[in-house]
Amino acid sequence: LVVVIKGAGFLWGKIAPLLVEFENPRTQSRRNDAMVRVLASVKLFIALWPFLQIAFVRPYSTFTCAGDLKAIAAIVWAKHADSSATWPPNSLEALRRFTFEDEGQTCVHSCFPPNPFETKPWNYTNCFDELVSNATTFFIFQSVMSLVFLLIPIVLTRCAVQRELRKVHKGSTADWLSGASKSRYSLLQLQAKCLEVAPYEYYSWGGSWVEDFLDVITGFALLVCFGLVAPMIAVIAFVCNMVQHRLLAYRMLHVTCRPFPSVGDGIGSWRGILDVICNLAIVTNAAMISFVLYPMKT
C-alpha cells in the first residue's frame, strides 16, 4: 500500500506542472498558488483515501458468501481450521454480527474478527489492525523519505565543493586532507555551487516552496485524521519533526542560501488546505468514535 501511494504521488507530481502551465500564470505567486491547488489536492487525496476506505467503506463491502455460518467461519478463519475443536463455543454467534443474508446464502462483510479467539465486542477487527499497521508504516516511510531528501542536497553540495578543491589544489592529498592547503571557497563561490547543484525549485534536489510545505502537511493530515486509532504516530511525529525542521533550517541557511525573493501573502493557499484538513479531521475522528471504536460501534 505504501508503494502504491508513493508511486501514484510521484506520477501526479510529474503531471501537475504541465496542468499549471495551461493556466499561464503571470507571476510566481500565482504559479505557486496554482501548484498548491493542483498538486496538494490530489496528493493528499492519494495519501488519505486508502485509509479512509479501510475504515469506513470496507466494513460495508462483501467479502464472501457461503451456505451457512460454519462455512463462512471455515473461510475467514482458514488459518485456524486445524484448531477448530478448541474454538470458543460462542465464536460462531459472535461472527454472526458481521454477516447478512443474501438470496438464501450467508455472506460476511470484509471486516470481521481476525481469529475465533478474539470475538468479544471490544476486540478489533482485521480492518482495524490493517488500518493501524498501514497508517503507522506509511507515516514512518513518509518521515524517513522527508529526512533523506533533506540530507541529499547537503551531501551533494559538500561533495561538489570538495571535488573542486581537489582539482585546484596543487599540493599532496595529505596536505588537503589535513587542512594545510590554503585553497578556500569564498561565500559567493559556495552560493554559486549551491545554485548549480541544488537549486530551490520544483522537483530539484534543493527542494521548493510547494514541496517543503507538502511534506509537512501530508504528515500533519495523517496525524490529525488517524492519530486516534494509531497513537504511536504522535510519538514518531514528535521525534521526526524536530529533526526535519532542524534539517530544513540548515538546508535553507547553508544550501539554499538566498533564493530569489518574491512577494508572498503569508502561507498563501496552504491556509485553505489546512482548514480543509482540520475540518476533515473533525469528521473523521467523530466517525471513528461512532463506527469503528468500542463501545459506540455496537
GUNUFI-225359 format. One line per field, with one value per atom (N, C-alpha, C): atom name; residue number from 1; z, x, y. Coordinates in steps of 0.1 Angstrom, whole numbers. Layout:
REM residues N
atome: c(CA  ...)
num: c(NUM  ...)
Z: c(Z  ...)
X: c(X  ...)
Y: c(Y  ...)
***
This chain:
REM residues 298
atome: c(N  CA  C  N  CA  C  N  CA  C  N  CA  C  N  CA  C  N  CA  C  N  CA  C  N  CA  C  N  CA  C  N  CA  C  N  CA  C  N  CA  C  N  CA  C  N  CA  C  N  CA  C  N  CA  C  N  CA  C  N  CA  C  N  CA  C  N  CA  C  N  CA  C  N  CA  C  N  CA  C  N  CA  C  N  CA  C  N  CA  C  N  CA  C  N  CA  C  N  CA  C  N  CA  C  N  CA  C  N  CA  C  N  CA  C  N  CA  C  N  CA  C  N  CA  C  N  CA  C  N  CA  C  N  CA  C  N  CA  C  N  CA  C  N  CA  C  N  CA  C  N  CA  C  N  CA  C  N  CA  C  N  CA  C  N  CA  C  N  CA  C  N  CA  C  N  CA  C  N  CA  C  N  CA  C  N  CA  C  N  CA  C  N  CA  C  N  CA  C  N  CA  C  N  CA  C  N  CA  C  N  CA  C  N  CA  C  N  CA  C  N  CA  C  N  CA  C  N  CA  C  N  CA  C  N  CA  C  N  CA  C  N  CA  C  N  CA  C  N  CA  C  N  CA  C  N  CA  C  N  CA  C  N  CA  C  N  CA  C  N  CA  C  N  CA  C  N  CA  C  N  CA  C  N  CA  C  N  CA  C  N  CA  C  N  CA  C  N  CA  C  N  CA  C  N  CA  C  N  CA  C  N  CA  C  N  CA  C  N  CA  C  N  CA  C  N  CA  C  N  CA  C  N  CA  C  N  CA  C  N  CA  C  N  CA  C  N  CA  C  N  CA  C  N  CA  C  N  CA  C  N  CA  C  N  CA  C  N  CA  C  N  CA  C  N  CA  C  N  CA  C  N  CA  C  N  CA  C  N  CA  C  N  CA  C  N  CA  C  N  CA  C  N  CA  C  N  CA  C  N  CA  C  N  CA  C  N  CA  C  N  CA  C  N  CA  C  N  CA  C  N  CA  C  N  CA  C  N  CA  C  N  CA  C  N  CA  C  N  CA  C  N  CA  C  N  CA  C  N  CA  C  N  CA  C  N  CA  C  N  CA  C  N  CA  C  N  CA  C  N  CA  C  N  CA  C  N  CA  C  N  CA  C  N  CA  C  N  CA  C  N  CA  C  N  CA  C  N  CA  C  N  CA  C  N  CA  C  N  CA  C  N  CA  C  N  CA  C  N  CA  C  N  CA  C  N  CA  C  N  CA  C  N  CA  C  N  CA  C  N  CA  C  N  CA  C  N  CA  C  N  CA  C  N  CA  C  N  CA  C  N  CA  C  N  CA  C  N  CA  C  N  CA  C  N  CA  C  N  CA  C  N  CA  C  N  CA  C  N  CA  C  N  CA  C  N  CA  C  N  CA  C  N  CA  C  N  CA  C  N  CA  C  N  CA  C  N  CA  C  N  CA  C  N  CA  C  N  CA  C  N  CA  C  N  CA  C  N  CA  C  N  CA  C  N  CA  C  N  CA  C  N  CA  C  N  CA  C  N  CA  C  N  CA  C  N  CA  C  N  CA  C  N  CA  C  N  CA  C  N  CA  C  N  CA  C  N  CA  C  N  CA  C  N  CA  C  N  CA  C  N  CA  C  N  CA  C  N  CA  C  N  CA  C  N  CA  C  N  CA  C  N  CA  C  N  CA  C  N  CA  C  N  CA  C  N  CA  C  N  CA  C  N  CA  C  N  CA  C  N  CA  C  N  CA  C  N  CA  C  N  CA  C  N  CA  C  N  CA  C  N  CA  C  N  CA  C  N  CA  C  N  CA  C  N  CA  C  N  CA  C  N  CA  C  N  CA  C  N  CA  C  N  CA  C  N  CA  C  N  CA  C  N  CA  C  N  CA  C  N  CA  C  N  CA  C  N  CA  C  N  CA  C  N  CA  C  N  CA  C  N  CA  C  N  CA  C  N  CA  C  N  CA  C  N  CA  C  N  CA  C  N  CA  C  N  CA  C  N  CA  C  N  CA  C  N  CA  C  N  CA  C  N  CA  C  N  CA  C  N  CA  C  N  CA  C  N  CA  C  N  CA  C  N  CA  C  N  CA  C  N  CA  C  N  CA  C  N  CA  C  N  CA  C  N  CA  C  N  CA  C  N  CA  C  N  CA  C  N  CA  C  N  CA  C  N  CA  C  N  CA  C  N  CA  C  N  CA  C  N  CA  C  N  CA  C  N  CA  C  N  CA  C  N  CA  C  N  CA  C  N  CA  C  N  CA  C  N  CA  C  N  CA  C  N  CA  C  N  CA  C  N  CA  C  N  CA  C  N  CA  C  N  CA  C  N  CA  C  N  CA  C  N  CA  C  N  CA  C  N  CA  C)
num: c(1  1  1  2  2  2  3  3  3  4  4  4  5  5  5  6  6  6  7  7  7  8  8  8  9  9  9  10  10  10  11  11  11  12  12  12  13  13  13  14  14  14  15  15  15  16  16  16  17  17  17  18  18  18  19  19  19  20  20  20  21  21  21  22  22  22  23  23  23  24  24  24  25  25  25  26  26  26  27  27  27  28  28  28  29  29  29  30  30  30  31  31  31  32  32  32  33  33  33  34  34  34  35  35  35  36  36  36  37  37  37  38  38  38  39  39  39  40  40  40  41  41  41  42  42  42  43  43  43  44  44  44  45  45  45  46  46  46  47  47  47  48  48  48  49  49  49  50  50  50  51  51  51  52  52  52  53  53  53  54  54  54  55  55  55  56  56  56  57  57  57  58  58  58  59  59  59  60  60  60  61  61  61  62  62  62  63  63  63  64  64  64  65  65  65  66  66  66  67  67  67  68  68  68  69  69  69  70  70  70  71  71  71  72  72  72  73  73  73  74  74  74  75  75  75  76  76  76  77  77  77  78  78  78  79  79  79  80  80  80  81  81  81  82  82  82  83  83  83  84  84  84  85  85  85  86  86  86  87  87  87  88  88  88  89  89  89  90  90  90  91  91  91  92  92  92  93  93  93  94  94  94  95  95  95  96  96  96  97  97  97  98  98  98  99  99  99  100  100  100  101  101  101  102  102  102  103  103  103  104  104  104  105  105  105  106  106  106  107  107  107  108  108  108  109  109  109  110  110  110  111  111  111  112  112  112  113  113  113  114  114  114  115  115  115  116  116  116  117  117  117  118  118  118  119  119  119  120  120  120  121  121  121  122  122  122  123  123  123  124  124  124  125  125  125  126  126  126  127  127  127  128  128  128  129  129  129  130  130  130  131  131  131  132  132  132  133  133  133  134  134  134  135  135  135  136  136  136  137  137  137  138  138  138  139  139  139  140  140  140  141  141  141  142  142  142  143  143  143  144  144  144  145  145  145  146  146  146  147  147  147  148  148  148  149  149  149  150  150  150  151  151  151  152  152  152  153  153  153  154  154  154  155  155  155  156  156  156  157  157  157  158  158  158  159  159  159  160  160  160  161  161  161  162  162  162  163  163  163  164  164  164  165  165  165  166  166  166  167  167  167  168  168  168  169  169  169  170  170  170  171  171  171  172  172  172  173  173  173  174  174  174  175  175  175  176  176  176  177  177  177  178  178  178  179  179  179  180  180  180  181  181  181  182  182  182  183  183  183  184  184  184  185  185  185  186  186  186  187  187  187  188  188  188  189  189  189  190  190  190  191  191  191  192  192  192  193  193  193  194  194  194  195  195  195  196  196  196  197  197  197  198  198  198  199  199  199  200  200  200  201  201  201  202  202  202  203  203  203  204  204  204  205  205  205  206  206  206  207  207  207  208  208  208  209  209  209  210  210  210  211  211  211  212  212  212  213  213  213  214  214  214  215  215  215  216  216  216  217  217  217  218  218  218  219  219  219  220  220  220  221  221  221  222  222  222  223  223  223  224  224  224  225  225  225  226  226  226  227  227  227  228  228  228  229  229  229  230  230  230  231  231  231  232  232  232  233  233  233  234  234  234  235  235  235  236  236  236  237  237  237  238  238  238  239  239  239  240  240  240  241  241  241  242  242  242  243  243  243  244  244  244  245  245  245  246  246  246  247  247  247  248  248  248  249  249  249  250  250  250  251  251  251  252  252  252  253  253  253  254  254  254  255  255  255  256  256  256  257  257  257  258  258  258  259  259  259  260  260  260  261  261  261  262  262  262  263  263  263  264  264  264  265  265  265  266  266  266  267  267  267  268  268  268  269  269  269  270  270  270  271  271  271  272  272  272  273  273  273  274  274  274  275  275  275  276  276  276  277  277  277  278  278  278  279  279  279  280  280  280  281  281  281  282  282  282  283  283  283  284  284  284  285  285  285  286  286  286  287  287  287  288  288  288  289  289  289  290  290  290  291  291  291  292  292  292  293  293  293  294  294  294  295  295  295  296  296  296  297  297  297  298  298  298)
Z: c(0  0  0  8  8  -5  -12  -25  -35  -35  -44  -41  -29  -25  -30  -27  -31  -47  -53  -68  -74  -70  -75  -73  -61  -58  -67  -70  -79  -93  -98  -112  -112  -102  -103  -101  -94  -93  -106  -115  -129  -138  -135  -144  -139  -126  -121  -128  -129  -136  -150  -157  -171  -171  -161  -160  -156  -147  -142  -154  -163  -174  -184  -184  -192  -187  -174  -168  -171  -175  -179  -168  -156  -145  -148  -145  -149  -139  -126  -116  -109  -102  -94  -83  -77  -66  -71  -83  -89  -93  -98  -102  -89  -78  -66  -61  -62  -57  -66  -79  -88  -85  -83  -80  -67  -57  -44  -47  -55  -57  -65  -75  -84  -77  -71  -65  -52  -43  -29  -29  -36  -35  -39  -50  -54  -46  -42  -34  -20  -14  -1  -2  -13  -15  -17  -25  -27  -14  -5  8  18  18  28  24  11  7  10  8  12  26  36  50  53  46  48  42  31  25  35  41  51  63  68  80  78  66  65  53  43  32  32  35  35  45  57  66  60  50  44  30  26  14  17  7  9  7  16  15  7  12  5  10  3  7  7  15  16  21  22  25  39  49  63  70  83  91  93  95  96  84  72  60  60  64  64  74  86  96  90  83  77  67  61  50  57  66  71  82  88  98  94  81  75  82  86  93  106  112  125  123  111  109  116  118  125  139  145  159  161  152  153  165  169  181  194  194  206  205  194  193  204  209  220  215  223  219  213  217  212  200  195  184  171  168  156  158  170  172  171  176  175  161  152  138  131  136  130  130  139  139  126  119  107  94  95  84  80  69  64  54  52  43  29  19  5  -4  -9  -18  -13  0  6  10  9  13  25  32  43  38  39  34  46  45  55  50  58  54  54  48  46  60  70  83  93  99  108  118  129  139  132  135  128  132  143  147  156  158  166  181  185  199  204  194  197  191  197  191  200  211  220  214  218  212  212  222  223  216  210  202  188  183  170  158  147  135  127  116  108  101  98  91  101  113  123  124  125  126  113  102  89  88  93  93  102  114  123  117  112  106  94  85  72  75  84  88  94  103  110  101  92  82  73  67  58  64  77  84  86  90  92  79  68  55  50  52  48  55  68  76  72  70  67  53  43  30  30  39  40  45  55  61  51  43  33  23  18  7  13  26  31  32  35  36  22  12  -1  -6  -7  -12  -3  10  18  14  12  8  -6  -15  -29  -30  -23  -23  -17  -6  0  -9  -15  -24  -36  -41  -53  -49  -37  -33  -31  -25  -22  -35  -45  -58  -65  -64  -70  -62  -49  -41  -45  -47  -51  -65  -74  -87  -87  -78  -78  -69  -60  -51  -58  -57  -64  -54  -41  -32  -31  -21  -19  -13  -15  -10  5  11  26  31  24  28  28  17  16  27  30  40  54  56  70  71  61  62  59  55  53  40  32  19  22  14  15  6  -2  -11  -3  -4  3  -6  -3  -11  -5  -13  -8  -7  0  2  -12  -21  -34  -42  -41  -48  -43  -30  -24  -28  -28  -32  -47  -55  -69  -71  -63  -64  -59  -49  -43  -54  -61  -71  -83  -86  -97  -93  -81  -77  -72  -63  -57  -57  -68  -69  -61  -56  -49  -59  -65  -75  -75  -81  -81  -87  -80  -85  -87  -78  -78  -64  -63  -50  -39  -43  -33  -27  -31  -26  -32  -28  -33  -23  -25  -15  -14  -26  -26  -20  -23  -18  -3  2  16  24  20  27  26  14  12  20  22  31  45  50  64  65  56  57  55  47  45  58  65  78  88  88  97  94  81  78  83  81  86  101  108  123  128  123  129  125  114  109  115  117  122  134  140  153  164  163  173  174  162  162  162  159  159  167  180  188  186  182  181  170  161  151  157  168  175  181  186  192  180  169  158  152  151  145  154  167  176  174  172  170  156  146  132  129  134  131  137  149  154  145  141  132  118  113  100  100  110  110  112  119  121  107  100  87  77  78  69  71  84  87  82  84  80  65  58  43  38  44  39  42  53  56  48  46  41  26  21  8  -1  4  -4  -4  8  10  7  -5  -8  -20  -19  -30  -36  -48  -55  -47  -43  -35  -43  -37  -44  -33  -38  -29  -24  -11  -6  4  4  13  24  34  44  38  41  36  23  19  6  7  -4  -5  5  12  22  34  36  47  45  32  29  29  25  26  41  49  64  70  65  70  66  54  49  56  59  66  81  87  101  101  92  91  88  79  76  89  97  109  119  120  129  125  112  108  109  105  106  120  130  143  149  146  151  145  132  126  132  135  141  154  162  176  174  164  162  156  146  137  138  144  144  159  168  182  191  200  210  221  227  226  216  210  202  189  184  172  174  187  189  192)
X: c(8  0  9  19  28  34  39  45  35  22  12  9  8  6  17  30  41  43  40  41  31  19  8  11  17  20  32  41  52  48  39  33  26  17  10  19  30  40  46  46  51  41  28  17  13  13  8  14  28  33  28  26  20  6  -2  -15  -15  -5  -4  0  9  13  1  -9  -21  -28  -27  -33  -26  -13  -5  -4  1  2  12  8  17  27  25  35  39  50  55  45  39  29  17  12  1  5  17  21  22  27  28  14  4  -9  -16  -13  -19  -13  0  7  1  -1  -7  -21  -29  -43  -42  -34  -34  -26  -15  -7  -12  -15  -18  -31  -41  -55  -54  -47  -47  -37  -26  -16  -22  -29  -35  -46  -53  -64  -58  -47  -40  -35  -30  -24  -34  -46  -56  -67  -70  -81  -80  -68  -67  -71  -67  -70  -85  -91  -105  -113  -108  -115  -115  -104  -103  -112  -113  -120  -135  -140  -154  -161  -154  -160  -159  -148  -146  -155  -158  -167  -181  -185  -198  -198  -186  -184  -185  -188  -189  -176  -172  -160  -163  -172  -176  -189  -195  -208  -206  -214  -214  -228  -229  -242  -247  -238  -242  -230  -233  -223  -210  -212  -200  -191  -196  -188  -181  -188  -182  -170  -172  -161  -149  -152  -141  -133  -140  -133  -125  -132  -125  -115  -116  -107  -99  -96  -89  -76  -69  -56  -58  -69  -72  -81  -82  -91  -86  -73  -67  -71  -74  -77  -92  -100  -115  -121  -116  -122  -120  -110  -108  -114  -121  -127  -137  -138  -148  -162  -171  -184  -193  -190  -198  -191  -181  -173  -182  -190  -198  -209  -215  -225  -220  -207  -201  -198  -195  -192  -205  -217  -229  -232  -226  -228  -222  -213  -207  -212  -223  -229  -243  -247  -261  -266  -278  -284  -286  -283  -285  -288  -300  -305  -303  -306  -306  -292  -282  -269  -265  -255  -249  -237  -236  -225  -219  -206  -198  -192  -192  -186  -171  -164  -149  -142  -149  -143  -149  -141  -146  -135  -138  -127  -116  -103  -92  -90  -95  -94  -106  -109  -121  -119  -107  -104  -105  -108  -109  -122  -133  -146  -155  -149  -156  -159  -170  -174  -162  -154  -143  -130  -130  -119  -119  -107  -107  -108  -113  -114  -102  -101  -90  -88  -99  -97  -90  -94  -88  -73  -69  -55  -47  -54  -47  -46  -56  -56  -44  -43  -32  -19  -17  -4  0  -10  -7  -4  -12  -11  3  7  20  31  30  41  42  31  32  38  34  39  54  58  73  80  75  81  81  70  69  80  81  90  105  108  122  125  116  119  121  113  115  129  133  147  157  156  166  167  156  156  161  161  167  182  187  201  208  201  207  214  206  213  225  224  236  248  246  257  262  253  257  265  261  269  283  283  297  306  300  308  313  304  308  319  318  329  342  342  354  360  352  358  365  360  366  379  379  391  402  399  409  415  407  412  422  418  427  439  438  449  461  473  485  494  491  499  496  500  497  483  478  465  465  477  478  476  482  480  466  459  445  436  439  431  434  446  450  446  442  438  449  461  472  471  462  460  454  459  454  442  438  427  414  407  394  383  371  359  354  351  345  330  323  309  302  306  300  302  314  316  307  305  297  282  277  264  261  271  270  270  278  278  265  259  247  236  236  226  227  239  242  238  241  239  225  220  207  199  194  186  173  168  155  144  140  129  122  111  103  110  109  115  130  137  151  156  169  174  174  173  173  160  149  136  129  117  109  99  93  83  71  67  55  58  69  73  76  83  86  73  63  51  43  43  35  40  53  58  53  54  50  35  27  12  7  14  9  10  22  23  13  10  0  -13  -17  -30  -32  -22  -23  -24  -16  -16  -30  -36  -48  -60  -59  -71  -70  -58  -58  -49  -45  -38  -46  -60  -68  -67  -66  -65  -51  -41  -27  -19  -20  -13  2  8  22  27  18  21  25  19  22  36  40  54  64  61  70  71  59  59  67  66  74  89  94  108  112  105  109  107  97  95  106  111  122  135  138  149  147  134  131  132  127  128  142  150  164  171  168  175  170  157  152  159  160  167  182  189  202  203  194  195  192  182  179  191  199  210  222  225  238  237  226  224  216  204  195  201  206  212  203  203  194  186  174  166  160  156  151  139  139  128  115  104  91  81  71  60  52  49  41  30  19  8  7  15  15  19  11  14  6  -2  -9  -20  -21  -32  -31  -20  -19  -28  -32  -41  -55  -59  -72  -71  -59  -57  -57  -51  -51  -65  -73  -87  -94  -92  -99  -95  -82  -76  -82  -83  -88  -103  -110  -125  -126  -118  -118  -115  -105  -101  -112  -120  -131  -141  -145  -154  -149  -136  -130  -130  -125  -124  -138  -148  -161  -167  -164  -168  -161  -148  -141  -147  -150  -156  -170  -177  -191  -192  -183  -184  -173  -162  -150  -146  -147  -142  -153  -150  -159  -160  -172  -185  -195  -192  -202  -205  -195  -197  -208  -210  -220  -234)
Y: c(-12  0  13  13  24  27  16  18  23  19  24  39  43  57  66  62  70  70  58  58  67  66  75  90  93  106  111  103  106  109  101  103  116  119  131  143  142  153  156  147  150  156  153  158  172  175  187  200  200  213  215  204  206  212  208  214  228  231  245  254  249  257  261  253  256  268  271  282  295  294  305  316  312  322  333  345  357  360  356  359  346  346  334  331  341  339  331  335  328  314  313  299  290  296  288  284  293  290  280  281  271  257  257  244  238  246  241  235  242  237  223  223  211  200  203  192  187  196  192  185  190  184  169  166  152  144  149  141  138  148  145  135  135  125  111  111  98  92  101  97  93  99  97  87  86  78  63  57  42  40  49  46  49  59  62  50  44  33  21  18  7  9  22  25  25  31  34  28  23  17  2  -3  -18  -25  -20  -27  -30  -23  -25  -32  -36  -44  -59  -67  -81  -88  -97  -104  -117  -125  -138  -143  -152  -158  -173  -180  -195  -200  -213  -219  -216  -216  -213  -207  -205  -197  -205  -219  -227  -226  -226  -225  -211  -201  -188  -188  -194  -194  -202  -213  -220  -212  -203  -194  -183  -175  -164  -167  -179  -183  -196  -196  -208  -211  -201  -203  -211  -210  -216  -229  -234  -245  -258  -259  -271  -271  -260  -259  -256  -260  -257  -263  -274  -281  -273  -264  -256  -242  -239  -226  -224  -212  -209  -212  -216  -220  -209  -197  -186  -179  -184  -177  -176  -186  -186  -175  -174  -164  -150  -149  -136  -132  -142  -139  -135  -140  -137  -122  -114  -99  -93  -100  -94  -101  -108  -114  -109  -113  -109  -119  -120  -130  -123  -131  -126  -137  -137  -148  -162  -164  -177  -181  -172  -175  -166  -171  -163  -156  -143  -135  -128  -125  -118  -106  -95  -83  -84  -75  -76  -73  -68  -66  -76  -84  -94  -97  -104  -108  -115  -112  -118  -133  -137  -151  -155  -168  -172  -170  -166  -164  -149  -140  -126  -121  -125  -122  -114  -109  -100  -87  -80  -67  -57  -57  -48  -52  -64  -68  -61  -59  -52  -62  -56  -65  -65  -73  -73  -60  -53  -40  -29  -30  -20  -23  -36  -40  -35  -37  -33  -18  -11  4  9  4  9  5  -7  -11  -3  -1  7  22  27  42  44  35  37  35  25  22  33  39  50  62  65  77  76  64  62  64  58  59  73  80  94  103  100  108  105  92  89  94  94  99  114  121  136  139  131  134  130  120  116  127  132  142  156  158  169  168  156  153  153  148  147  160  172  184  188  186  189  181  168  159  163  166  169  181  192  204  203  195  193  185  175  167  175  184  192  202  208  217  210  198  190  186  183  179  190  202  214  218  216  219  209  197  187  191  196  199  211  221  233  232  222  220  214  220  215  208  207  200  186  179  165  163  151  148  149  145  145  160  170  184  188  184  188  182  169  162  168  172  177  191  198  212  222  217  225  233  229  236  250  260  273  276  266  268  268  279  281  286  281  286  298  308  321  318  328  326  327  336  337  325  319  306  295  295  284  286  298  301  297  300  297  282  275  260  254  260  255  257  268  271  261  257  248  234  230  216  213  222  220  233  237  250  248  259  259  261  250  250  236  235  223  211  200  187  189  195  196  191  188  183  193  206  217  219  212  214  226  229  241  244  256  261  252  247  238  225  219  205  205  216  217  217  225  226  213  207  194  183  182  171  172  185  187  185  190  190  176  167  154  146  148  141  147  160  166  160  159  153  139  131  117  117  125  125  129  140  145  136  130  121  107  102  88  86  96  95  89  90  85  70  63  48  43  52  48  59  59  69  70  58  58  68  72  82  95  99  111  111  100  99  100  93  93  107  114  127  137  135  144  144  131  130  134  129  132  147  153  168  176  173  180  179  167  165  172  170  176  191  197  212  217  210  214  213  202  200  210  213  224  237  241  253  253  241  240  241  234  235  249  256  269  279  277  286  282  269  265  259  257  252  261  264  273  287  291  304  315  321  333  330  323  321  334  334  346  351  364  369  371  368  371  375  382  387  376  375  364  370  364  367  356  357  346  333  323  309  307  317  316  306  298  288  277  275  265  267  279  282  275  276  270  255  249  235  230  238  234  235  244  245  232  228  216  204  203  191  191  202  203  199  204  200  185  180  166  158  162  155  155  166  166  155  155  145  131  129  115  110  118  114  111  119  116  103  101  89  77  78  67  63  73  70  64  68  63  49  47  35  25  28  20  15  24  21  17  8  3  14  16  9  14  26  32  24  16  8  -2  -6  -17  -11)
***
